[in-house]
Amino acid sequence: MATNETPNGITPPLWLLAEITYQCPLHCPYCSNPVNMEETHNELSTEHWERVLKQARDMGAVQLGFSGGEPLLRPDLEHLVSYARELGFYTNLITSGIGMTEKRIARLKEAGLDHIQLSFQAANAEVNDLIGNKRHSFEQKLKIAKLVKQYAYPMVLNFCITAQNIHEIEEVMALSEQLNADFVELATVQYYGWAYENREHLLPTSAQLQDAEAKVNRYRAHQAGEGPTFIFVTPDYYETRPKACMNGWGTTFLTITPDGSALPCHSAKILPLTFPNIKNRSLQDIWYNDFSFNHFRGDSWMPLPCKTCDEKEKDFGGCRCQAYLLTGDMYKTDPVCSKSPDHHVMKSITDKAGDKPTKALQYRKVERAIPVKLIPDTTKA
Ligand code: FES
């Protein structure tokens, strides 16, 4: 038994993602936030967040991501960073940079913030501001990138790559180099939340992906060990094996949403399960005992062919949210897997990439609600 393993075999969460607000000045059509964001109006208080951080740290969590929406919109961010640092967390700020100022970055530094990940929508103002649906945001991001360096943070950039900007991947790499980035994630979007809604507009073709990957490899070859490290992420839809989503459900990652819902992954609310809330349960009780957290732990829930697959320890059955979105059944094998009886779904989607979309692009906004039929918690009387 690993030293941090409890007697019932459940390991504590190591990574806490604190989605402190869903409010955001940008409106990216690939946002991974849920399309149902009613909790925007019911955000946790500072005291609630302090309780979450303390309880997570007591359980053994070491990495903390402040995310959103745009976490800079919370005026208590500096206080929460400082409190988290006092508790011993390694703190990450995942931000668009909109709302950051030199005063604020100085205050965050003083509060002990360890790491900033800055997102860009593209390598030029025209495309960047169009995708985020906000004027002058590119200009602001450039300013913030310089401040990140000036305040001695590692420069970590994230570019969301879609059919809208994949042809500019060389410009993206050149800009990253100009900005003296250390790590750059060229993250082709995965299809959850708003990205799923807008997939027809966003999914690159196989030829576009191959071309982009070849350009990244050529660029890397010319770097001769200098400049940024580029990480190219392929969308699941073109893979033949599923990713080990969240390193396995309820093993490592714990997400708390703005209204206090505790989730094993940031997308889980789309699933027909009832998720607990930190307002009325301790994190410890939620993590170790809640029906939803236990639901996809281990392999007893797995269908064939996952149950007998010799790769099940590697991918833990793939992604439950993806299985639900693409088959309507969260218990099914992730259709990304070529062994899944539903794998043909992936081909029918990727074959249509590049076709004229059948509906208009939807920019992220905050007032939609999607009703789901919930599966009752049978462990409760
Ligand atoms: Fe929810 Fe993969 S995103 S399980």
Residues whose N, C-alpha, C, O or C-beta is under 5 A from the ligand:
A	BS01	FES	C245 C265 S267 A268 C319 R320 C321
